């Protein structure tokens, strides 16, 4: 199965909320999405999030861009920008072929109890359907923030990937899987993992900006990921937090 790897979650940039999700002891963590740019129909606010005591006060009344939504089994993105330029994050989803599932793997930059930034995988979805938002019915639109925006702002340029309902292999990992370190002025996939995955689709494993990324050898990556989930007794849960 082929894998597409996306960076998600709050970060130190203004668009990312200038904050981070939390990495706790024993690799448990709290998933914290970025702020939503538009008014949404049913997206939760930060004051409803488990980390509300640690979230900057100016975010508390803002809506959360809950994407991926592990509870609903969806991930969306814009496939073309307002200026007409293509967005690779959405364009790669449009490469989906019917009846050939692919794995979406998500990672975040989290802050540990010492204040250090750590990069690791936080969940996955086995996508079995991909569709542009303006071709979806109302029930499907409600499953992802890209279909929940009032007045459809941005939705006409968005695409959503869906996992099958009840799929036990789609959801948030209950433990953080660290895979990167800081070297050559950037966060990059650890060198031992680059070898095990047969390489990575950017220079020297760069994973800080851009994406989505892919391992060069999908079979090796899938075997490594499956073994890691088993070895560390990591559960896949259909919950966002």
Phi and psi restraints in degrees (value plus and minus 20) as a CYANA .aco file:
   2 UNK   PHI     -98.1   -58.1
   2 UNK   PSI     129.0   169.0
   3 UNK   PHI    -141.3  -101.3
   3 UNK   PSI     119.0   159.0
   4 UNK   PHI    -134.7   -94.7
   4 UNK   PSI     113.9   153.9
   5 UNK   PHI    -137.2   -97.2
   5 UNK   PSI     103.3   143.3
   6 UNK   PHI    -139.6   -99.6
   6 UNK   PSI     120.3   160.3
   7 UNK   PHI    -107.2   -67.2
   7 UNK   PSI     112.5   152.5
   8 UNK   PHI    -158.3  -118.3
   8 UNK   PSI     149.7   189.7
   9 UNK   PHI      78.0   118.0
   9 UNK   PSI     141.4   181.4
  10 UNK   PHI     -80.8   -40.8
  10 UNK   PSI     129.2   169.2
  11 UNK   PHI    -170.2  -130.2
  11 UNK   PSI    -189.8  -149.8
  12 UNK   PHI    -100.6   -60.6
  12 UNK   PSI     -24.4    15.6
  13 UNK   PHI    -101.5   -61.5
  13 UNK   PSI     138.9   178.9
  14 UNK   PHI     -77.3   -37.3
  14 UNK   PSI     -61.4   -21.4
  15 UNK   PHI     -86.8   -46.8
  15 UNK   PSI     -45.6    -5.6
  16 UNK   PHI    -110.6   -70.6
  16 UNK   PSI     -16.1    23.9
  17 UNK   PHI      69.7   109.7
  17 UNK   PSI     -23.0    17.0
  18 UNK   PHI      35.1    75.1
  18 UNK   PSI      20.8    60.8
  19 UNK   PHI    -174.3  -134.3
  19 UNK   PSI     157.9   197.9
  20 UNK   PHI    -159.3  -119.3
  20 UNK   PSI     133.0   173.0
  21 UNK   PHI     -84.5   -44.5
  21 UNK   PSI     149.9   189.9
  22 UNK   PHI    -133.5   -93.5
  22 UNK   PSI     112.7   152.7
  23 UNK   PHI    -122.3   -82.3
  23 UNK   PSI      98.6   138.6
  24 UNK   PHI    -118.0   -78.0
  24 UNK   PSI    -193.1  -153.1
  25 UNK   PHI     -87.2   -47.2
  25 UNK   PSI     135.6   175.6
  26 UNK   PHI      40.8    80.8
  26 UNK   PSI       6.6    46.6
  27 UNK   PHI      51.1    91.1
  27 UNK   PSI     -13.7    26.3
  28 UNK   PHI     -95.2   -55.2
  28 UNK   PSI     131.6   171.6
  29 UNK   PHI    -169.3  -129.3
  29 UNK   PSI     148.7   188.7
  30 UNK   PHI    -141.1  -101.1
  30 UNK   PSI     100.1   140.1
  31 UNK   PHI     -95.4   -55.4
  31 UNK   PSI     104.9   144.9
  32 UNK   PHI    -148.0  -108.0
  32 UNK   PSI      85.6   125.6
  33 UNK   PHI     -93.1   -53.1
  33 UNK   PSI     149.3   189.3
  34 UNK   PHI     -95.3   -55.3
  34 UNK   PSI     146.9   186.9
  35 UNK   PHI     -90.4   -50.4
  35 UNK   PSI     128.7   168.7
  36 UNK   PHI    -102.6   -62.6
  36 UNK   PSI     115.5   155.5
  37 UNK   PHI    -101.2   -61.2
  37 UNK   PSI     -47.4    -7.4
  38 UNK   PHI    -135.3   -95.3
  38 UNK   PSI     144.5   184.5
  39 UNK   PHI     -89.7   -49.7
  39 UNK   PSI     109.4   149.4
  40 UNK   PHI    -139.1   -99.1
  40 UNK   PSI     137.6   177.6
  41 UNK   PHI     -91.0   -51.0
  41 UNK   PSI     -68.0   -28.0
  42 UNK   PHI    -159.9  -119.9
  42 UNK   PSI       3.9    43.9
  43 UNK   PHI     -97.4   -57.4
  43 UNK   PSI     116.2   156.2
  44 UNK   PHI     -85.9   -45.9
  44 UNK   PSI     139.8   179.8
  45 UNK   PHI    -121.1   -81.1
  45 UNK   PSI     141.6   181.6
  46 UNK   PHI     -82.4   -42.4
  46 UNK   PSI     -47.7    -7.7
  47 UNK   PHI     -89.3   -49.3
  47 UNK   PSI     -28.9    11.1
  48 UNK   PHI    -118.1   -78.1
  48 UNK   PSI     -22.5    17.5
  49 UNK   PHI    -103.7   -63.7
  49 UNK   PSI     126.2   166.2
  50 UNK   PHI     -77.7   -37.7
  50 UNK   PSI     -44.4    -4.4
  51 UNK   PHI    -111.6   -71.6
  51 UNK   PSI      -4.0    36.0
  52 UNK   PHI     -75.3   -35.3
  52 UNK   PSI     -48.9    -8.9
  53 UNK   PHI     -90.8   -50.8
  53 UNK   PSI     -42.1    -2.1
  54 UNK   PHI    -126.0   -86.0
  54 UNK   PSI     -23.4    16.6
  55 UNK   PHI    -106.3   -66.3
  55 UNK   PSI     118.3   158.3
  56 UNK   PHI     -71.8   -31.8
  56 UNK   PSI     117.7   157.7
  57 UNK   PHI     -79.4   -39.4
  57 UNK   PSI     -51.4   -11.4
  58 UNK   PHI     -92.9   -52.9
  58 UNK   PSI     -26.3    13.7
  59 UNK   PHI    -116.5   -76.5
  59 UNK   PSI     -38.8     1.2
  60 UNK   PHI     -78.0   -38.0
  60 UNK   PSI     -55.4   -15.4
  61 UNK   PHI    -113.8   -73.8
  61 UNK   PSI     -14.3    25.7
  62 UNK   PHI    -110.7   -70.7
  62 UNK   PSI     132.9   172.9
  63 UNK   PHI     -98.4   -58.4
  63 UNK   PSI     130.4   170.4
  64 UNK   PHI    -112.1   -72.1
  64 UNK   PSI     113.8   153.8
  65 UNK   PHI    -102.2   -62.2
  65 UNK   PSI      62.3   102.3
  66 UNK   PHI     -97.6   -57.6
  66 UNK   PSI      64.8   104.8
  67 UNK   PHI    -175.1  -135.1
  67 UNK   PSI      94.8   134.8
  68 UNK   PHI     -88.9   -48.9
  68 UNK   PSI     134.8   174.8
  69 UNK   PHI    -125.2   -85.2
  69 UNK   PSI      77.0   117.0
  70 UNK   PHI     -88.1   -48.1
  70 UNK   PSI     -49.4    -9.4
  71 UNK   PHI     -87.0   -47.0
  71 UNK   PSI     -58.6   -18.6
  72 UNK   PHI    -113.1   -73.1
  72 UNK   PSI     -30.1     9.9
  73 UNK   PHI      50.2    90.2
  73 UNK   PSI      23.7    63.7
  74 UNK   PHI    -154.5  -114.5
  74 UNK   PSI     135.5   175.5
  75 UNK   PHI    -165.9  -125.9
  75 UNK   PSI     113.5   153.5
  76 UNK   PHI    -148.1  -108.1
  76 UNK   PSI     142.9   182.9
  77 UNK   PHI    -182.0  -142.0
  77 UNK   PSI     141.4   181.4
  78 UNK   PHI     -99.3   -59.3
  78 UNK   PSI     114.6   154.6
  79 UNK   PHI    -121.3   -81.3
  79 UNK   PSI     -32.5     7.5
  80 UNK   PHI    -166.3  -126.3
  80 UNK   PSI     114.9   154.9
  81 UNK   PHI     -97.6   -57.6
  81 UNK   PSI     148.6   188.6
  82 UNK   PHI     -78.1   -38.1
  82 UNK   PSI     -51.6   -11.6
  83 UNK   PHI    -102.2   -62.2
  83 UNK   PSI     -18.1    21.9
  84 UNK   PHI      74.5   114.5
  84 UNK   PSI     -30.6     9.4
  85 UNK   PHI     -92.3   -52.3
  85 UNK   PSI     125.0   165.0
  86 UNK   PHI     -98.0   -58.0
  86 UNK   PSI     121.5   161.5
  87 UNK   PHI    -120.9   -80.9
  87 UNK   PSI      94.3   134.3
  88 UNK   PHI     -79.3   -39.3
  88 UNK   PSI     -47.7    -7.7
  89 UNK   PHI     -85.7   -45.7
  89 UNK   PSI     -58.0   -18.0
  90 UNK   PHI    -105.1   -65.1
  90 UNK   PSI     -55.1   -15.1
  91 UNK   PHI     -81.4   -41.4
  91 UNK   PSI     -57.1   -17.1
  92 UNK   PHI     -85.8   -45.8
  92 UNK   PSI     -51.8   -11.8
  93 UNK   PHI     -85.8   -45.8
  93 UNK   PSI     -53.4   -13.4
  94 UNK   PHI     -91.8   -51.8
  94 UNK   PSI     -28.3    11.7
  95 UNK   PHI     -98.9   -58.9
  95 UNK   PSI     -24.8    15.2
  96 UNK   PHI     -74.8   -34.8
  96 UNK   PSI     115.8   155.8
  97 UNK   PHI    -131.3   -91.3
  97 UNK   PSI     115.1   155.1
  98 UNK   PHI     -76.5   -36.5
  98 UNK   PSI     117.3   157.3
  99 UNK   PHI      50.6    90.6
  99 UNK   PSI      -8.4    31.6
 100 UNK   PHI    -144.4  -104.4
 100 UNK   PSI      69.4   109.4
 101 UNK   PHI     -80.8   -40.8
 101 UNK   PSI     133.6   173.6
 102 UNK   PHI    -157.8  -117.8
 102 UNK   PSI     137.6   177.6
 103 UNK   PHI    -117.2   -77.2
 103 UNK   PSI     104.8   144.8
 104 UNK   PHI    -118.3   -78.3
 104 UNK   PSI     101.3   141.3
 105 UNK   PHI    -134.4   -94.4
 105 UNK   PSI     113.2   153.2
 106 UNK   PHI    -136.6   -96.6
 106 UNK   PSI     120.7   160.7
 107 UNK   PHI    -152.7  -112.7
 107 UNK   PSI     139.2   179.2
 108 UNK   PHI    -156.2  -116.2
 108 UNK   PSI     138.3   178.3
 109 UNK   PHI    -116.7   -76.7
 109 UNK   PSI      89.2   129.2
 110 UNK   PHI    -128.4   -88.4
 110 UNK   PSI     139.8   179.8
 111 UNK   PHI    -127.0   -87.0
 111 UNK   PSI     107.1   147.1
 112 UNK   PHI    -105.5   -65.5
 112 UNK   PSI    -199.7  -159.7
 113 UNK   PHI     -86.8   -46.8
 113 UNK   PSI     -36.7     3.3
 114 UNK   PHI    -111.8   -71.8
 114 UNK   PSI     -20.5    19.5
 115 UNK   PHI      67.7   107.7
 115 UNK   PSI     -12.3    27.7
 116 UNK   PHI    -108.0   -68.0
 116 UNK   PSI     127.0   167.0
 117 UNK   PHI    -108.5   -68.5
 117 UNK   PSI     112.6   152.6
 118 UNK   PHI    -148.8  -108.8
 118 UNK   PSI     117.5   157.5
 119 UNK   PHI    -125.6   -85.6
 119 UNK   PSI     109.3   149.3
 120 UNK   PHI    -183.9  -143.9
 120 UNK   PSI     142.1   182.1
 121 UNK   PHI     -94.1   -54.1
 121 UNK   PSI     121.4   161.4
 122 UNK   PHI    -143.7  -103.7
 122 UNK   PSI     -28.0    12.0
 123 UNK   PHI     151.2   191.2
 123 UNK   PSI     158.3   198.3
 124 UNK   PHI    -174.5  -134.5
 124 UNK   PSI     138.4   178.4
 125 UNK   PHI    -154.5  -114.5
 125 UNK   PSI     114.6   154.6
 126 UNK   PHI    -113.2   -73.2
 126 UNK   PSI      80.5   120.5
 127 UNK   PHI     -99.2   -59.2
 127 UNK   PSI     107.1   147.1
 128 UNK   PHI    -137.5   -97.5
 128 UNK   PSI     -24.2    15.8
 129 UNK   PHI    -171.9  -131.9
 129 UNK   PSI     118.6   158.6
 130 UNK   PHI    -156.3  -116.3
 130 UNK   PSI     112.9   152.9
 131 UNK   PHI    -171.4  -131.4
 131 UNK   PSI     126.9   166.9
 132 UNK   PHI     -87.7   -47.7
 132 UNK   PSI     122.8   162.8
 133 UNK   PHI     -79.4   -39.4
 133 UNK   PSI     -60.3   -20.3
 134 UNK   PHI     -91.5   -51.5
 134 UNK   PSI     -18.9    21.1
 135 UNK   PHI    -128.6   -88.6
 135 UNK   PSI     -16.6    23.4
 136 UNK   PHI    -115.8   -75.8
 136 UNK   PSI     133.5   173.5
 137 UNK   PHI     -99.0   -59.0
 137 UNK   PSI     148.6   188.6
 138 UNK   PHI     -80.0   -40.0
 138 UNK   PSI     -60.6   -20.6
 139 UNK   PHI     -82.9   -42.9
 139 UNK   PSI     -60.9   -20.9
 140 UNK   PHI     -91.0   -51.0
 140 UNK   PSI     -57.0   -17.0
 141 UNK   PHI     -79.0   -39.0
 141 UNK   PSI     -55.3   -15.3
 142 UNK   PHI     -89.2   -49.2
 142 UNK   PSI     -31.2     8.8
 143 UNK   PHI    -103.5   -63.5
 143 UNK   PSI     -25.9    14.1
 144 UNK   PHI    -168.6  -128.6
 144 UNK   PSI     126.8   166.8
 145 UNK   PHI     -79.7   -39.7
 145 UNK   PSI     -47.7    -7.7
 146 UNK   PHI     -90.2   -50.2
 146 UNK   PSI     -31.9     8.1
 147 UNK   PHI    -130.2   -90.2
 147 UNK   PSI     -16.3    23.7
 148 UNK   PHI    -126.0   -86.0
 148 UNK   PSI     -17.5    22.5
 149 UNK   PHI     -96.3   -56.3
 149 UNK   PSI     116.1   156.1
 150 UNK   PHI     -83.4   -43.4
 150 UNK   PSI     119.1   159.1
 151 UNK   PHI      45.0    85.0
 151 UNK   PSI     -10.1    29.9
 152 UNK   PHI      48.3    88.3
 152 UNK   PSI       0.9    40.9
 153 UNK   PHI     -79.7   -39.7
 153 UNK   PSI     102.1   142.1
 154 UNK   PHI      60.9   100.9
 154 UNK   PSI     -35.3     4.7
 155 UNK   PHI     -88.7   -48.7
 155 UNK   PSI     -52.3   -12.3
 156 UNK   PHI     -85.5   -45.5
 156 UNK   PSI     -32.7     7.3
 157 UNK   PHI    -133.1   -93.1
 157 UNK   PSI      -5.1    34.9
 158 UNK   PHI    -131.9   -91.9
 158 UNK   PSI     137.0   177.0
 159 UNK   PHI    -153.5  -113.5
 159 UNK   PSI     125.5   165.5
 160 UNK   PHI    -145.4  -105.4
 160 UNK   PSI     115.2   155.2
 161 UNK   PHI    -121.3   -81.3
 161 UNK   PSI     119.3   159.3
 162 UNK   PHI    -141.6  -101.6
 162 UNK   PSI     115.3   155.3
 163 UNK   PHI    -110.4   -70.4
 163 UNK   PSI     138.8   178.8
 164 UNK   PHI     -87.0   -47.0
 164 UNK   PSI     120.3   160.3
 165 UNK   PHI     -80.6   -40.6
 165 UNK   PSI     110.3   150.3
 166 UNK   PHI      61.3   101.3
 166 UNK   PSI     -13.2    26.8
 167 UNK   PHI     -86.2   -46.2
 167 UNK   PSI      99.3   139.3
 168 UNK   PHI     -92.4   -52.4
 168 UNK   PSI     -31.4     8.6
 169 UNK   PHI    -118.8   -78.8
 169 UNK   PSI     -13.1    26.9
 170 UNK   PHI    -139.1   -99.1
 170 UNK   PSI     107.2   147.2
 171 UNK   PHI     136.7   176.7
 171 UNK   PSI    -193.3  -153.3
 172 UNK   PHI    -102.9   -62.9
 172 UNK   PSI     118.8   158.8
 173 UNK   PHI     -91.4   -51.4
 173 UNK   PSI     121.2   161.2
 174 UNK   PHI    -101.6   -61.6
 174 UNK   PSI     -26.8    13.2
 175 UNK   PHI    -155.5  -115.5
 175 UNK   PSI     130.6   170.6
 176 UNK   PHI     -98.1   -58.1
 176 UNK   PSI     115.0   155.0
 177 UNK   PHI    -134.0   -94.0
 177 UNK   PSI      76.1   116.1
 178 UNK   PHI     -90.1   -50.1
 178 UNK   PSI     115.3   155.3
 179 UNK   PHI    -158.2  -118.2
 179 UNK   PSI     -21.6    18.4
 180 UNK   PHI    -151.6  -111.6
 180 UNK   PSI     139.8   179.8
 181 UNK   PHI    -161.4  -121.4
 181 UNK   PSI     153.0   193.0
 182 UNK   PHI    -116.6   -76.6
 182 UNK   PSI      99.4   139.4
 183 UNK   PHI    -175.1  -135.1
 183 UNK   PSI     132.5   172.5
 184 UNK   PHI      31.1    71.1
 184 UNK   PSI      24.0    64.0
 185 UNK   PHI      46.8    86.8
 185 UNK   PSI       4.2    44.2
 186 UNK   PHI    -182.1  -142.1
 186 UNK   PSI     140.3   180.3
 187 UNK   PHI    -101.2   -61.2
 187 UNK   PSI     112.0   152.0
 188 UNK   PHI    -160.8  -120.8
 188 UNK   PSI     133.0   173.0
 189 UNK   PHI     -77.1   -37.1
 189 UNK   PSI     116.5   156.5
 190 UNK   PHI     -76.7   -36.7
 190 UNK   PSI     121.9   161.9
 191 UNK   PHI     -82.9   -42.9
 191 UNK   PSI     -55.4   -15.4
 192 UNK   PHI     -85.8   -45.8
 192 UNK   PSI     -51.5   -11.5
 193 UNK   PHI     -96.5   -56.5
 193 UNK   PSI     -53.9   -13.9
 194 UNK   PHI     -75.8   -35.8
 194 UNK   PSI     -60.9   -20.9
 195 UNK   PHI     -88.8   -48.8
 195 UNK   PSI     -61.2   -21.2
 196 UNK   PHI     -90.1   -50.1
 196 UNK   PSI     -49.2    -9.2
 197 UNK   PHI    -111.9   -71.9
 197 UNK   PSI     -20.4    19.6
 198 UNK   PHI      55.5    95.5
 198 UNK   PSI      -6.2    33.8
 199 UNK   PHI      94.3   134.3
 199 UNK   PSI    -199.1  -159.1
 200 UNK   PHI    -168.2  -128.2
 200 UNK   PSI     127.7   167.7
 201 UNK   PHI    -101.1   -61.1
 201 UNK   PSI      17.5    57.5
 202 UNK   PHI    -175.8  -135.8
 202 UNK   PSI     145.4   185.4
 203 UNK   PHI     -81.4   -41.4
 203 UNK   PSI     102.0   142.0
 204 UNK   PHI      32.8    72.8
 204 UNK   PSI      15.6    55.6
 205 UNK   PHI      55.1    95.1
 205 UNK   PSI      -1.8    38.2
 206 UNK   PHI     -76.4   -36.4
 206 UNK   PSI     113.1   153.1
 207 UNK   PHI    -161.4  -121.4
 207 UNK   PSI      -7.6    32.4
 208 UNK   PHI     -99.9   -59.9
 208 UNK   PSI     -60.0   -20.0
 209 UNK   PHI    -151.5  -111.5
 209 UNK   PSI     136.5   176.5
 210 UNK   PHI      71.4   111.4
 210 UNK   PSI    -161.6  -121.6
 211 UNK   PHI      71.6   111.6
 211 UNK   PSI     156.5   196.5
 212 UNK   PHI     -93.5   -53.5
 212 UNK   PSI     142.9   182.9
 213 UNK   PHI    -134.4   -94.4
 213 UNK   PSI     144.2   184.2
 214 UNK   PHI    -159.4  -119.4
 214 UNK   PSI     129.7   169.7
 215 UNK   PHI     -94.4   -54.4
 215 UNK   PSI     129.8   169.8
 216 UNK   PHI     -90.3   -50.3
 216 UNK   PSI     -52.9   -12.9
 217 UNK   PHI    -134.6   -94.6
 217 UNK   PSI      79.9   119.9
 218 UNK   PHI     -84.7   -44.7
 218 UNK   PSI     -56.2   -16.2
 219 UNK   PHI     -86.1   -46.1
 219 UNK   PSI     -61.3   -21.3
 220 UNK   PHI     -85.1   -45.1
 220 UNK   PSI     -61.8   -21.8
 221 UNK   PHI     -84.4   -44.4
 221 UNK   PSI     -64.5   -24.5
 222 UNK   PHI     -81.9   -41.9
 222 UNK   PSI     -60.9   -20.9
 223 UNK   PHI     -84.8   -44.8
 223 UNK   PSI     -64.8   -24.8
 224 UNK   PHI     -80.9   -40.9
 224 UNK   PSI     -65.6   -25.6
 225 UNK   PHI     -84.7   -44.7
 225 UNK   PSI     -64.5   -24.5
 226 UNK   PHI     -80.9   -40.9
 226 UNK   PSI     -62.9   -22.9
 227 UNK   PHI     -85.1   -45.1
 227 UNK   PSI     -58.6   -18.6
 228 UNK   PHI     -85.3   -45.3
 228 UNK   PSI     -63.6   -23.6
 229 UNK   PHI     -80.5   -40.5
 229 UNK   PSI     -60.2   -20.2
 230 UNK   PHI     -92.5   -52.5
 230 UNK   PSI     -66.9   -26.9
 231 UNK   PHI     -83.1   -43.1
 231 UNK   PSI     -55.3   -15.3
 232 UNK   PHI    -122.5   -82.5
 232 UNK   PSI      -7.6    32.4
 233 UNK   PHI      31.7    71.7
 233 UNK   PSI      28.7    68.7
 234 UNK   PHI    -109.3   -69.3
 234 UNK   PSI     107.1   147.1
 235 UNK   PHI    -114.6   -74.6
 235 UNK   PSI     129.2   169.2
 236 UNK   PHI    -125.4   -85.4
 236 UNK   PSI      96.0   136.0
 237 UNK   PHI    -138.4   -98.4
 237 UNK   PSI     118.3   158.3
 238 UNK   PHI    -103.1   -63.1
 238 UNK   PSI      34.0    74.0
 239 UNK   PHI    -156.8  -116.8
 239 UNK   PSI     129.3   169.3
 240 UNK   PHI    -104.0   -64.0
 240 UNK   PSI     -51.4   -11.4
